[in-house]
């Protein structure tokens, strides 16, 4: 599996304040971005995998809603996570 518990812990430690902070908006956005990048690479090889395409669309929507929440809550944290992850807006 591409997303092991160690990789998740690493993402949460890097983008959340600590490894146990799995619910922060930044750590959730980082996790969604990692999964989106993986699914994008999968779809480059498997163009007709429509189930994965739908899952990717749902993930992008979830990340967008989370980013909108963060933007309304704290614009500086929003700008920092956008810059750090390289998400274009």
N, C-alpha and C positions, 0 to 999 in steps of 0.2 A: 504494500500500500504506500502511496506517495506521501501521505500525511501521518507520520507517526506521532506518538505522544511526546517524544523528545523534541521533534520539530515544533509542535504546538507550544511546548514549554519555552523553547528558544524564542519563538515569535512573541509570546506573552511577556517574557522577560525583557525583550528588546523594546517593544512598543508600549506595553503597560509599564507602570512604575516598578513592578516586581513580578516574579514568575506566577504568583498566586492571584494576581489581578487580571482575571480572565474576562471580567465583565465590562471593563472600561471601553469606551467608544473607540479609542485608538487601537487597542488590541483586537477588537472585533473587526475593525476596518482592515487591519493588517492581515488577519486570518482570511477574510473574504478576498483580499487582493491576491494572496498566495494561491487560493483555490481557483480564482478566476484565471490567473496566469497559467496554471496547470491545465485547466479545461480548454483554454485557448490553444495551447500547444497540441492537445489531443485532437481538437477539431481541425487543425491544419492537416493532420494525417488522415482523419476519418470524416470526410465532408458530409456524409449522409447519416451521421449519428444524430438523429433529431431529438432523441431523449436528452442527450448531453447538451445539445444546443438550447433546449428549454431550461435545463438546470442552470446553464450559464446565464441566460437571460434573467432568471429569478435571482441569482446571486448578484448580478450587476444592479438590479433594482433594490435589493436589500442594502448593498453598500451605498447606493445613492441616498436612500432614506436615512441611513446612519450618518452619512456626511452632512445631509441637510440639518439633522438634529444637532450635530456638533457645531455647525456653522451658526445656528440660532443661539446655541448655548454659550459658546466661547470661540470667537472668531480667530484668536491667536492659536489655539490648539488645532483648529481646522486648517489654518495656513501651514502650520508646522507638519502635520501629518500628510497633507497634499504634497508638500515639497519633499519630505523624506521618502515617501513611497513612489514618487514620480507619477502621480495620477494627474491626468490633464482634465481641466474643467473648462 
